[in-house]
Amino acid sequence: MNWQHCSLLVGNERGVHGRVATRLAEIAAEYGVLLQISRGDETVDCSSILDVLALALVQGTEIRLHAGGDKAEQALRAAQAVVTGQDD
């Protein structure tokens, strides 16, 4: 499986809230990839909105995004835009 990774800071002033978590799940489905988000040593699958919300990611938190699949690079770019608040 083709994996892409990136590190970034949560840029959205409200952190990773319900709309952001929902959009991450939509991106995973839209691109047909496995999309994960990590903080420290905890990694969750973005298809689980509740698991993403449970990470309690506030603005400025350093995270890693992981995308695996044929369209991993495109999905990762879309996910980065959502998490950094640049998709509005």
N, CA, C and O atoms as a CHARMM CRD file, in Angstrom:
* protein
*
  352
    1    1 MET  N      0.85000  -1.18000   0.00000 PROA 1      0.00000
    2    1 MET  CA     0.00000   0.00000   0.00000 PROA 1      0.00000
    3    1 MET  C      0.89200   1.23800   0.00000 PROA 1      0.00000
    4    1 MET  O      1.89000   1.29300   0.71900 PROA 1      0.00000
    5    2 ASN  N      0.53000   2.21600  -0.80000 PROA 2      0.00000
    6    2 ASN  CA     1.23300   3.48700  -0.88700 PROA 2      0.00000
    7    2 ASN  C      0.86700   4.34800   0.31800 PROA 2      0.00000
    8    2 ASN  O     -0.29800   4.70500   0.49200 PROA 2      0.00000
    9    3 TRP  N      1.86500   4.69000   1.16200 PROA 3      0.00000
   10    3 TRP  CA     1.62100   5.51600   2.34800 PROA 3      0.00000
   11    3 TRP  C      2.29000   6.86700   2.20200 PROA 3      0.00000
   12    3 TRP  O      3.42400   6.96800   1.73400 PROA 3      0.00000
   13    4 GLN  N      1.57500   7.90000   2.60700 PROA 4      0.00000
   14    4 GLN  CA     2.09200   9.26100   2.66500 PROA 4      0.00000
   15    4 GLN  C      1.90500   9.75900   4.10000 PROA 4      0.00000
   16    4 GLN  O      0.92500   9.40800   4.75700 PROA 4      0.00000
   17    5 HSD  N      2.84100  10.57500   4.58300 PROA 5      0.00000
   18    5 HSD  CA     2.77800  11.08200   5.95300 PROA 5      0.00000
   19    5 HSD  C      3.15200  12.56400   5.96300 PROA 5      0.00000
   20    5 HSD  O      3.89200  13.03400   5.09900 PROA 5      0.00000
   21    6 CYS  N      2.64000  13.27800   6.93400 PROA 6      0.00000
   22    6 CYS  CA     3.07600  14.66200   7.13700 PROA 6      0.00000
   23    6 CYS  C      2.84800  15.05000   8.59300 PROA 6      0.00000
   24    6 CYS  O      1.95800  14.52800   9.26500 PROA 6      0.00000
   25    7 SER  N      3.66900  15.97000   9.05400 PROA 7      0.00000
   26    7 SER  CA     3.51300  16.55200  10.38600 PROA 7      0.00000
   27    7 SER  C      3.03500  17.97900  10.21500 PROA 7      0.00000
   28    7 SER  O      3.45400  18.67100   9.28800 PROA 7      0.00000
   29    8 LEU  N      2.15800  18.42300  11.10500 PROA 8      0.00000
   30    8 LEU  CA     1.64300  19.77800  11.02800 PROA 8      0.00000
   31    8 LEU  C      1.04600  20.18700  12.35200 PROA 8      0.00000
   32    8 LEU  O      0.90200  19.37400  13.26600 PROA 8      0.00000
   33    9 LEU  N      0.69900  21.45700  12.44600 PROA 9      0.00000
   34    9 LEU  CA     0.03100  21.98500  13.62200 PROA 9      0.00000
   35    9 LEU  C     -1.43800  22.19900  13.29600 PROA 9      0.00000
   36    9 LEU  O     -1.77700  22.61700  12.18900 PROA 9      0.00000
   37   10 VAL  N     -2.30900  21.91300  14.25500 PROA 10     0.00000
   38   10 VAL  CA    -3.72900  22.19100  14.08700 PROA 10     0.00000
   39   10 VAL  C     -3.87000  23.70200  14.00100 PROA 10     0.00000
   40   10 VAL  O     -3.47900  24.42000  14.92200 PROA 10     0.00000
   41   11 GLY  N     -4.42600  24.18500  12.90000 PROA 11     0.00000
   42   11 GLY  CA    -4.51300  25.62100  12.68100 PROA 11     0.00000
   43   11 GLY  C     -5.89200  26.20600  12.93500 PROA 11     0.00000
   44   11 GLY  O     -6.02600  27.40600  13.17300 PROA 11     0.00000
   45   12 ASN  N     -6.90900  25.37300  12.88600 PROA 12     0.00000
   46   12 ASN  CA    -8.26900  25.85400  13.09300 PROA 12     0.00000
   47   12 ASN  C     -8.38800  26.40500  14.50300 PROA 12     0.00000
   48   12 ASN  O     -7.98600  25.74500  15.46100 PROA 12     0.00000
   49   13 GLU  N     -8.93800  27.61300  14.64200 PROA 13     0.00000
   50   13 GLU  CA    -8.99600  28.24400  15.96800 PROA 13     0.00000
   51   13 GLU  C     -9.86400  27.46900  16.95700 PROA 13     0.00000
   52   13 GLU  O     -9.70600  27.63100  18.16700 PROA 13     0.00000
   53   14 ARG  N    -10.77500  26.63200  16.46400 PROA 14     0.00000
   54   14 ARG  CA   -11.58900  25.79500  17.35900 PROA 14     0.00000
   55   14 ARG  C    -11.03200  24.38100  17.47700 PROA 14     0.00000
   56   14 ARG  O    -11.66800  23.51100  18.07100 PROA 14     0.00000
   57   15 GLY  N     -9.85200  24.14700  16.91600 PROA 15     0.00000
   58   15 GLY  CA    -9.24100  22.83100  16.97500 PROA 15     0.00000
   59   15 GLY  C     -9.95000  21.86500  16.04000 PROA 15     0.00000
   60   15 GLY  O    -10.63600  22.27200  15.10200 PROA 15     0.00000
   61   16 VAL  N     -9.77300  20.59100  16.31000 PROA 16     0.00000
   62   16 VAL  CA   -10.43800  19.56300  15.51100 PROA 16     0.00000
   63   16 VAL  C    -11.77100  19.27500  16.18300 PROA 16     0.00000
   64   16 VAL  O    -11.86100  18.46800  17.10900 PROA 16     0.00000
   65   17 HSD  N    -12.80100  19.95400  15.69600 PROA 17     0.00000
   66   17 HSD  CA   -14.15500  19.83800  16.24300 PROA 17     0.00000
   67   17 HSD  C    -14.98200  18.93900  15.32300 PROA 17     0.00000
   68   17 HSD  O    -14.43500  18.31400  14.41400 PROA 17     0.00000
   69   18 GLY  N    -16.26500  18.87200  15.54600 PROA 18     0.00000
   70   18 GLY  CA   -17.13800  17.95500  14.82100 PROA 18     0.00000
   71   18 GLY  C    -17.10900  18.09400  13.31700 PROA 18     0.00000
   72   18 GLY  O    -17.05500  17.08900  12.60800 PROA 18     0.00000
   73   19 ARG  N    -17.14200  19.32800  12.80500 PROA 19     0.00000
   74   19 ARG  CA   -17.13800  19.52500  11.35300 PROA 19     0.00000
   75   19 ARG  C    -15.82700  19.04600  10.74200 PROA 19     0.00000
   76   19 ARG  O    -15.82800  18.41400   9.68500 PROA 19     0.00000
   77   20 VAL  N    -14.71400  19.34200  11.40100 PROA 20     0.00000
   78   20 VAL  CA   -13.40700  18.92700  10.90400 PROA 20     0.00000
   79   20 VAL  C    -13.29700  17.40200  10.93000 PROA 20     0.00000
   80   20 VAL  O    -12.85200  16.79800   9.95400 PROA 20     0.00000
   81   21 ALA  N    -13.69400  16.78200  12.02600 PROA 21     0.00000
   82   21 ALA  CA   -13.63600  15.32400  12.13600 PROA 21     0.00000
   83   21 ALA  C    -14.51600  14.66100  11.08100 PROA 21     0.00000
   84   21 ALA  O    -14.13100  13.65300  10.48900 PROA 21     0.00000
   85   22 THR  N    -15.69200  15.22500  10.84800 PROA 22     0.00000
   86   22 THR  CA   -16.59400  14.68600   9.82900 PROA 22     0.00000
   87   22 THR  C    -15.97100  14.81600   8.44800 PROA 22     0.00000
   88   22 THR  O    -16.04700  13.89200   7.63800 PROA 22     0.00000
   89   23 ARG  N    -15.35500  15.95800   8.17900 PROA 23     0.00000
   90   23 ARG  CA   -14.72300  16.17100   6.87300 PROA 23     0.00000
   91   23 ARG  C    -13.56800  15.20300   6.65700 PROA 23     0.00000
   92   23 ARG  O    -13.36100  14.74200   5.53500 PROA 23     0.00000
   93   24 LEU  N    -12.80900  14.88400   7.70500 PROA 24     0.00000
   94   24 LEU  CA   -11.72300  13.91100   7.57200 PROA 24     0.00000
   95   24 LEU  C    -12.27900  12.53200   7.19400 PROA 24     0.00000
   96   24 LEU  O    -11.70800  11.84100   6.35000 PROA 24     0.00000
   97   25 ALA  N    -13.37400  12.14200   7.81200 PROA 25     0.00000
   98   25 ALA  CA   -14.00800  10.85500   7.46800 PROA 25     0.00000
   99   25 ALA  C    -14.48900  10.88200   6.01800 PROA 25     0.00000
  100   25 ALA  O    -14.36600   9.88500   5.30600 PROA 25     0.00000
  101   26 GLU  N    -15.03100  12.00900   5.58300 PROA 26     0.00000
  102   26 GLU  CA   -15.50300  12.14500   4.19900 PROA 26     0.00000
  103   26 GLU  C    -14.34400  12.06000   3.21400 PROA 26     0.00000
  104   26 GLU  O    -14.47900  11.44900   2.15400 PROA 26     0.00000
  105   27 ILE  N    -13.21700  12.65900   3.54800 PROA 27     0.00000
  106   27 ILE  CA   -12.03800  12.61400   2.67800 PROA 27     0.00000
  107   27 ILE  C    -11.56100  11.17300   2.51400 PROA 27     0.00000
  108   27 ILE  O    -11.25200  10.74300   1.40200 PROA 27     0.00000
  109   28 ALA  N    -11.50100  10.42800   3.61600 PROA 28     0.00000
  110   28 ALA  CA   -11.07700   9.02800   3.54100 PROA 28     0.00000
  111   28 ALA  C    -11.98500   8.24200   2.59200 PROA 28     0.00000
  112   28 ALA  O    -11.50100   7.46100   1.77300 PROA 28     0.00000
  113   29 ALA  N    -13.29300   8.44800   2.70000 PROA 29     0.00000
  114   29 ALA  CA   -14.24100   7.74100   1.84000 PROA 29     0.00000
  115   29 ALA  C    -14.15300   8.22600   0.39300 PROA 29     0.00000
  116   29 ALA  O    -14.16800   7.42300  -0.54000 PROA 29     0.00000
  117   30 GLU  N    -14.06300   9.53400   0.21700 PROA 30     0.00000
  118   30 GLU  CA   -14.02000  10.13100  -1.12200 PROA 30     0.00000
  119   30 GLU  C    -12.83000   9.63300  -1.93900 PROA 30     0.00000
  120   30 GLU  O    -12.96500   9.33900  -3.12700 PROA 30     0.00000
  121   31 TYR  N    -11.66700   9.53900  -1.29900 PROA 31     0.00000
  122   31 TYR  CA   -10.46000   9.11500  -2.00200 PROA 31     0.00000
  123   31 TYR  C    -10.19900   7.60400  -1.88500 PROA 31     0.00000
  124   31 TYR  O     -9.27200   7.08900  -2.51000 PROA 31     0.00000
  125   32 GLY  N    -10.99500   6.90900  -1.10600 PROA 32     0.00000
  126   32 GLY  CA   -10.82500   5.46200  -0.94700 PROA 32     0.00000
  127   32 GLY  C     -9.50800   5.09200  -0.29000 PROA 32     0.00000
  128   32 GLY  O     -8.83800   4.15000  -0.71300 PROA 32     0.00000
  129   33 VAL  N     -9.13800   5.84000   0.75000 PROA 33     0.00000
  130   33 VAL  CA    -7.86000   5.60800   1.43200 PROA 33     0.00000
  131   33 VAL  C     -8.08900   5.30900   2.91000 PROA 33     0.00000
  132   33 VAL  O     -9.16400   5.56100   3.45500 PROA 33     0.00000
  133   34 LEU  N     -7.06300   4.77200   3.53600 PROA 34     0.00000
  134   34 LEU  CA    -7.03400   4.65300   4.98300 PROA 34     0.00000
  135   34 LEU  C     -6.38500   5.93700   5.47300 PROA 34     0.00000
  136   34 LEU  O     -5.22400   6.20100   5.15900 PROA 34     0.00000
  137   35 LEU  N     -7.11400   6.73500   6.23200 PROA 35     0.00000
  138   35 LEU  CA    -6.62200   8.01800   6.73000 PROA 35     0.00000
  139   35 LEU  C     -6.55500   7.93500   8.24500 PROA 35     0.00000
  140   35 LEU  O     -7.53400   7.58500   8.90400 PROA 35     0.00000
  141   36 GLN  N     -5.38800   8.26200   8.79000 PROA 36     0.00000
  142   36 GLN  CA    -5.18200   8.20900  10.23400 PROA 36     0.00000
  143   36 GLN  C     -4.60700   9.53600  10.71500 PROA 36     0.00000
  144   36 GLN  O     -3.97800  10.28000   9.96300 PROA 36     0.00000
  145   37 ILE  N     -4.84600   9.80200  11.99000 PROA 37     0.00000
  146   37 ILE  CA    -4.29700  11.00000  12.62300 PROA 37     0.00000
  147   37 ILE  C     -3.63900  10.57000  13.93200 PROA 37     0.00000
  148   37 ILE  O     -4.18700   9.75800  14.67600 PROA 37     0.00000
  149   38 SER  N     -2.45400  11.12500  14.20300 PROA 38     0.00000
  150   38 SER  CA    -1.69200  10.75300  15.39800 PROA 38     0.00000
  151   38 SER  C     -1.32600  11.98900  16.19900 PROA 38     0.00000
  152   38 SER  O     -1.01600  13.04800  15.65400 PROA 38     0.00000
  153   39 ARG  N     -1.37400  11.81500  17.51300 PROA 39     0.00000
  154   39 ARG  CA    -0.82400  12.80000  18.45300 PROA 39     0.00000
  155   39 ARG  C     -0.00200  11.99900  19.43800 PROA 39     0.00000
  156   39 ARG  O     -0.51900  11.11500  20.12200 PROA 39     0.00000
  157   40 GLY  N      1.27100  12.30900  19.50800 PROA 40     0.00000
  158   40 GLY  CA     2.15600  11.51700  20.36600 PROA 40     0.00000
  159   40 GLY  C      2.17500  10.08000  19.89200 PROA 40     0.00000
  160   40 GLY  O      2.40700   9.80900  18.71400 PROA 40     0.00000
  161   41 ASP  N      1.93000   9.15600  20.81300 PROA 41     0.00000
  162   41 ASP  CA     1.94500   7.73700  20.44300 PROA 41     0.00000
  163   41 ASP  C      0.54200   7.18100  20.21000 PROA 41     0.00000
  164   41 ASP  O      0.36900   5.96800  20.09400 PROA 41     0.00000
  165   42 GLU  N     -0.45200   8.05100  20.14100 PROA 42     0.00000
  166   42 GLU  CA    -1.83700   7.61700  19.91800 PROA 42     0.00000
  167   42 GLU  C     -2.24200   7.89700  18.47400 PROA 42     0.00000
  168   42 GLU  O     -2.14100   9.02900  18.00000 PROA 42     0.00000
  169   43 THR  N     -2.70300   6.84800  17.77600 PROA 43     0.00000
  170   43 THR  CA    -3.13300   6.95600  16.38500 PROA 43     0.00000
  171   43 THR  C     -4.54500   6.43200  16.26400 PROA 43     0.00000
  172   43 THR  O     -4.87100   5.37000  16.79300 PROA 43     0.00000
  173   44 VAL  N     -5.39500   7.18800  15.55700 PROA 44     0.00000
  174   44 VAL  CA    -6.77700   6.74200  15.33300 PROA 44     0.00000
  175   44 VAL  C     -7.11100   6.82500  13.85300 PROA 44     0.00000
  176   44 VAL  O     -6.50300   7.58400  13.09900 PROA 44     0.00000
  177   45 ASP  N     -8.08200   6.03200  13.46300 PROA 45     0.00000
  178   45 ASP  CA    -8.58900   6.01200  12.10200 PROA 45     0.00000
  179   45 ASP  C     -9.60000   7.14600  11.95200 PROA 45     0.00000
  180   45 ASP  O    -10.52300   7.27200  12.75700 PROA 45     0.00000
  181   46 CYS  N     -9.42500   7.96200  10.93000 PROA 46     0.00000
  182   46 CYS  CA   -10.30500   9.11400  10.73100 PROA 46     0.00000
  183   46 CYS  C    -11.71500   8.72600  10.30400 PROA 46     0.00000
  184   46 CYS  O    -12.59900   9.58300  10.27300 PROA 46     0.00000
  185   47 SER  N    -11.94800   7.46800   9.97900 PROA 47     0.00000
  186   47 SER  CA   -13.31400   7.05800   9.65300 PROA 47     0.00000
  187   47 SER  C    -14.18500   7.01400  10.90600 PROA 47     0.00000
  188   47 SER  O    -15.41100   6.96800  10.80900 PROA 47     0.00000
  189   48 SER  N    -13.55200   7.02900  12.08500 PROA 48     0.00000
  190   48 SER  CA   -14.28700   7.08800  13.34300 PROA 48     0.00000
  191   48 SER  C    -14.25300   8.52300  13.87900 PROA 48     0.00000
  192   48 SER  O    -13.27100   8.94700  14.48800 PROA 48     0.00000
  193   49 ILE  N    -15.32300   9.24900  13.64500 PROA 49     0.00000
  194   49 ILE  CA   -15.40400  10.64000  14.07600 PROA 49     0.00000
  195   49 ILE  C    -15.21500  10.75300  15.58500 PROA 49     0.00000
  196   49 ILE  O    -14.54000  11.66600  16.06100 PROA 49     0.00000
  197   50 LEU  N    -15.80600   9.83400  16.33600 PROA 50     0.00000
  198   50 LEU  CA   -15.67400   9.88600  17.80000 PROA 50     0.00000
  199   50 LEU  C    -14.23800   9.66700  18.25200 PROA 50     0.00000
  200   50 LEU  O    -13.78100  10.30800  19.19900 PROA 50     0.00000
  201   51 ASP  N    -13.51700   8.75900  17.57800 PROA 51     0.00000
  202   51 ASP  CA   -12.11300   8.52700  17.93700 PROA 51     0.00000
  203   51 ASP  C    -11.27700   9.77700  17.66300 PROA 51     0.00000
  204   51 ASP  O    -10.39600  10.12000  18.45100 PROA 51     0.00000
  205   52 VAL  N    -11.55100  10.45800  16.54700 PROA 52     0.00000
  206   52 VAL  CA   -10.82200  11.68700  16.22700 PROA 52     0.00000
  207   52 VAL  C    -11.12200  12.75200  17.27500 PROA 52     0.00000
  208   52 VAL  O    -10.20800  13.41800  17.76100 PROA 52     0.00000
  209   53 LEU  N    -12.39300  12.91800  17.62700 PROA 53     0.00000
  210   53 LEU  CA   -12.76400  13.90600  18.64100 PROA 53     0.00000
  211   53 LEU  C    -12.15300  13.58100  20.00100 PROA 53     0.00000
  212   53 LEU  O    -11.81000  14.48800  20.76000 PROA 53     0.00000
  213   54 ALA  N    -12.01500  12.29700  20.31000 PROA 54     0.00000
  214   54 ALA  CA   -11.45900  11.88400  21.60100 PROA 54     0.00000
  215   54 ALA  C     -9.99600  12.31200  21.77000 PROA 54     0.00000
  216   54 ALA  O     -9.50100  12.39000  22.89400 PROA 54     0.00000
  217   55 LEU  N     -9.30700  12.58600  20.66400 PROA 55     0.00000
  218   55 LEU  CA    -7.92600  13.06400  20.76300 PROA 55     0.00000
  219   55 LEU  C     -7.86000  14.47700  21.34200 PROA 55     0.00000
  220   55 LEU  O     -6.79500  14.91800  21.77200 PROA 55     0.00000
  221   56 ALA  N     -8.99200  15.19400  21.35600 PROA 56     0.00000
  222   56 ALA  CA    -9.08600  16.55400  21.91600 PROA 56     0.00000
  223   56 ALA  C     -7.98600  17.45900  21.36900 PROA 56     0.00000
  224   56 ALA  O     -7.19800  18.02000  22.13000 PROA 56     0.00000
  225   57 LEU  N     -7.93900  17.59400  20.06200 PROA 57     0.00000
  226   57 LEU  CA    -6.90000  18.36800  19.39400 PROA 57     0.00000
  227   57 LEU  C     -7.28300  19.83900  19.32100 PROA 57     0.00000
  228   57 LEU  O     -8.22700  20.21300  18.62600 PROA 57     0.00000
  229   58 VAL  N     -6.54100  20.66700  20.04400 PROA 58     0.00000
  230   58 VAL  CA    -6.79400  22.10900  20.06700 PROA 58     0.00000
  231   58 VAL  C     -5.81200  22.81400  19.13100 PROA 58     0.00000
  232   58 VAL  O     -4.81500  22.23500  18.70000 PROA 58     0.00000
  233   59 GLN  N     -6.11600  24.06600  18.83200 PROA 59     0.00000
  234   59 GLN  CA    -5.25400  24.84600  17.95600 PROA 59     0.00000
  235   59 GLN  C     -3.82300  24.83700  18.49400 PROA 59     0.00000
  236   59 GLN  O     -3.59400  25.03300  19.68800 PROA 59     0.00000
  237   60 GLY  N     -2.86800  24.60800  17.59600 PROA 60     0.00000
  238   60 GLY  CA    -1.46100  24.58900  17.96100 PROA 60     0.00000
  239   60 GLY  C     -0.91600  23.21600  18.30100 PROA 60     0.00000
  240   60 GLY  O      0.29400  23.06500  18.47100 PROA 60     0.00000
  241   61 THR  N     -1.78000  22.20100  18.40600 PROA 61     0.00000
  242   61 THR  CA    -1.33100  20.84800  18.71200 PROA 61     0.00000
  243   61 THR  C     -0.57200  20.27700  17.51700 PROA 61     0.00000
  244   61 THR  O     -1.03000  20.38500  16.37900 PROA 61     0.00000
  245   62 GLU  N      0.58200  19.67100  17.77300 PROA 62     0.00000
  246   62 GLU  CA     1.34600  19.02100  16.71000 PROA 62     0.00000
  247   62 GLU  C      0.78000  17.62300  16.48000 PROA 62     0.00000
  248   62 GLU  O      0.62600  16.83600  17.41400 PROA 62     0.00000
  249   63 ILE  N      0.47500  17.33400  15.21800 PROA 63     0.00000
  250   63 ILE  CA    -0.07500  16.02600  14.85200 PROA 63     0.00000
  251   63 ILE  C      0.65500  15.48000  13.63600 PROA 63     0.00000
  252   63 ILE  O      1.44800  16.17200  12.99700 PROA 63     0.00000
  253   64 ARG  N      0.36300  14.21000  13.33100 PROA 64     0.00000
  254   64 ARG  CA     0.81900  13.57500  12.09000 PROA 64     0.00000
  255   64 ARG  C     -0.39400  13.01200  11.39300 PROA 64     0.00000
  256   64 ARG  O     -1.26600  12.41300  12.02300 PROA 64     0.00000
  257   65 LEU  N     -0.44500  13.20300  10.09400 PROA 65     0.00000
  258   65 LEU  CA    -1.47400  12.58400   9.26600 PROA 65     0.00000
  259   65 LEU  C     -0.82700  11.48100   8.45900 PROA 65     0.00000
  260   65 LEU  O      0.30600  11.62100   7.99900 PROA 65     0.00000
  261   66 HSD  N     -1.54600  10.38000   8.28600 PROA 66     0.00000
  262   66 HSD  CA    -1.07900   9.22800   7.52100 PROA 66     0.00000
  263   66 HSD  C     -2.18900   8.85200   6.55000 PROA 66     0.00000
  264   66 HSD  O     -3.34700   8.72500   6.94700 PROA 66     0.00000
  265   67 ALA  N     -1.84600   8.67700   5.29900 PROA 67     0.00000
  266   67 ALA  CA    -2.83200   8.24500   4.30600 PROA 67     0.00000
  267   67 ALA  C     -2.24200   7.08900   3.52000 PROA 67     0.00000
  268   67 ALA  O     -1.10200   7.15400   3.06000 PROA 67     0.00000
  269   68 GLY  N     -3.02900   6.02800   3.36900 PROA 68     0.00000
  270   68 GLY  CA    -2.57900   4.85900   2.63500 PROA 68     0.00000
  271   68 GLY  C     -3.57400   4.47800   1.55900 PROA 68     0.00000
  272   68 GLY  O     -4.77100   4.35100   1.81800 PROA 68     0.00000
  273   69 GLY  N     -3.07100   4.29800   0.35500 PROA 69     0.00000
  274   69 GLY  CA    -3.92700   3.91300  -0.75400 PROA 69     0.00000
  275   69 GLY  C     -3.45400   4.56200  -2.03700 PROA 69     0.00000
  276   69 GLY  O     -2.48700   5.32200  -2.03600 PROA 69     0.00000
  277   70 ASP  N     -4.14000   4.26100  -3.13800 PROA 70     0.00000
  278   70 ASP  CA    -3.73900   4.76700  -4.44600 PROA 70     0.00000
  279   70 ASP  C     -3.79700   6.29200  -4.53500 PROA 70     0.00000
  280   70 ASP  O     -2.99700   6.89400  -5.25200 PROA 70     0.00000
  281   71 LYS  N     -4.71200   6.91400  -3.83300 PROA 71     0.00000
  282   71 LYS  CA    -4.85700   8.37000  -3.88100 PROA 71     0.00000
  283   71 LYS  C     -4.42300   9.01900  -2.56700 PROA 71     0.00000
  284   71 LYS  O     -4.96600  10.04400  -2.15300 PROA 71     0.00000
  285   72 ALA  N     -3.42900   8.39900  -1.91900 PROA 72     0.00000
  286   72 ALA  CA    -2.97500   8.86600  -0.60800 PROA 72     0.00000
  287   72 ALA  C     -2.47500  10.30300  -0.64900 PROA 72     0.00000
  288   72 ALA  O     -2.77500  11.08300   0.25500 PROA 72     0.00000
  289   73 GLU  N     -1.72500  10.66400  -1.67400 PROA 73     0.00000
  290   73 GLU  CA    -1.16700  12.01400  -1.73300 PROA 73     0.00000
  291   73 GLU  C     -2.26500  13.06700  -1.83900 PROA 73     0.00000
  292   73 GLU  O     -2.20500  14.09300  -1.16000 PROA 73     0.00000
  293   74 GLN  N     -3.25900  12.82600  -2.67900 PROA 74     0.00000
  294   74 GLN  CA    -4.36200  13.76600  -2.84100 PROA 74     0.00000
  295   74 GLN  C     -5.18200  13.87200  -1.55100 PROA 74     0.00000
  296   74 GLN  O     -5.56800  14.96700  -1.14200 PROA 74     0.00000
  297   75 ALA  N     -5.44100  12.73400  -0.92100 PROA 75     0.00000
  298   75 ALA  CA    -6.20700  12.72400   0.32700 PROA 75     0.00000
  299   75 ALA  C     -5.45400  13.46900   1.42100 PROA 75     0.00000
  300   75 ALA  O     -6.05700  14.20200   2.20500 PROA 75     0.00000
  301   76 LEU  N     -4.15300  13.28600   1.47300 PROA 76     0.00000
  302   76 LEU  CA    -3.34600  13.95300   2.49000 PROA 76     0.00000
  303   76 LEU  C     -3.37700  15.47000   2.31000 PROA 76     0.00000
  304   76 LEU  O     -3.46400  16.20900   3.29000 PROA 76     0.00000
  305   77 ARG  N     -3.30500  15.93400   1.07000 PROA 77     0.00000
  306   77 ARG  CA    -3.38800  17.38300   0.81700 PROA 77     0.00000
  307   77 ARG  C     -4.73800  17.93000   1.27100 PROA 77     0.00000
  308   77 ARG  O     -4.80000  18.99000   1.89400 PROA 77     0.00000
  309   78 ALA  N     -5.81500  17.21500   0.96300 PROA 78     0.00000
  310   78 ALA  CA    -7.15000  17.65500   1.36700 PROA 78     0.00000
  311   78 ALA  C     -7.28000  17.66800   2.88800 PROA 78     0.00000
  312   78 ALA  O     -7.84300  18.60400   3.45700 PROA 78     0.00000
  313   79 ALA  N     -6.76400  16.63700   3.54400 PROA 79     0.00000
  314   79 ALA  CA    -6.82800  16.56100   5.00200 PROA 79     0.00000
  315   79 ALA  C     -6.01300  17.66800   5.65800 PROA 79     0.00000
  316   79 ALA  O     -6.43400  18.23800   6.66500 PROA 79     0.00000
  317   80 GLN  N     -4.84900  17.97400   5.09100 PROA 80     0.00000
  318   80 GLN  CA    -4.02400  19.05500   5.62300 PROA 80     0.00000
  319   80 GLN  C     -4.78300  20.37400   5.58200 PROA 80     0.00000
  320   80 GLN  O     -4.74900  21.13800   6.54700 PROA 80     0.00000
  321   81 ALA  N     -5.45700  20.64400   4.49200 PROA 81     0.00000
  322   81 ALA  CA    -6.20100  21.89500   4.34600 PROA 81     0.00000
  323   81 ALA  C     -7.29600  21.99800   5.40800 PROA 81     0.00000
  324   81 ALA  O     -7.53700  23.07600   5.95100 PROA 81     0.00000
  325   82 VAL  N     -7.94900  20.89000   5.69800 PROA 82     0.00000
  326   82 VAL  CA    -9.01900  20.88500   6.70100 PROA 82     0.00000
  327   82 VAL  C     -8.45400  21.14000   8.10100 PROA 82     0.00000
  328   82 VAL  O     -8.98900  21.95500   8.85300 PROA 82     0.00000
  329   83 VAL  N     -7.39200  20.45100   8.43800 PROA 83     0.00000
  330   83 VAL  CA    -6.82400  20.53500   9.79200 PROA 83     0.00000
  331   83 VAL  C     -6.16500  21.89500  10.05100 PROA 83     0.00000
  332   83 VAL  O     -6.20300  22.40600  11.17000 PROA 83     0.00000
  333   84 THR  N     -5.56700  22.47100   9.01900 PROA 84     0.00000
  334   84 THR  CA    -4.89300  23.75300   9.20200 PROA 84     0.00000
  335   84 THR  C     -5.85900  24.93400   9.08600 PROA 84     0.00000
  336   84 THR  O     -5.47500  26.07700   9.33300 PROA 84     0.00000
  337   85 GLY  N     -7.11300  24.65900   8.71000 PROA 85     0.00000
  338   85 GLY  CA    -8.10400  25.71400   8.59300 PROA 85     0.00000
  339   85 GLY  C     -8.04600  26.45700   7.28200 PROA 85     0.00000
  340   85 GLY  O     -8.58700  27.55800   7.17600 PROA 85     0.00000
  341   86 GLN  N     -7.39900  25.88100   6.26900 PROA 86     0.00000
  342   86 GLN  CA    -7.24100  26.54500   4.97700 PROA 86     0.00000
  343   86 GLN  C     -8.29100  26.11400   3.95700 PROA 86     0.00000
  344   86 GLN  O     -8.19500  26.47300   2.78400 PROA 86     0.00000
  345   87 ASP  N     -9.28400  25.35600   4.38700 PROA 87     0.00000
  346   87 ASP  CA   -10.29600  24.87800   3.44500 PROA 87     0.00000
  347   87 ASP  C    -11.52700  25.75400   3.42500 PROA 87     0.00000
  348   87 ASP  O    -12.43500  25.51300   2.62900 PROA 87     0.00000
  349   88 ASP  N    -11.58700  26.76400   4.27600 PROA 88     0.00000
  350   88 ASP  CA   -12.78500  27.62200   4.36100 PROA 88     0.00000
  351   88 ASP  C    -12.93300  28.53800   3.17100 PROA 88     0.00000
  352   88 ASP  O    -13.88700  29.31300   3.10300 PROA 88     0.00000
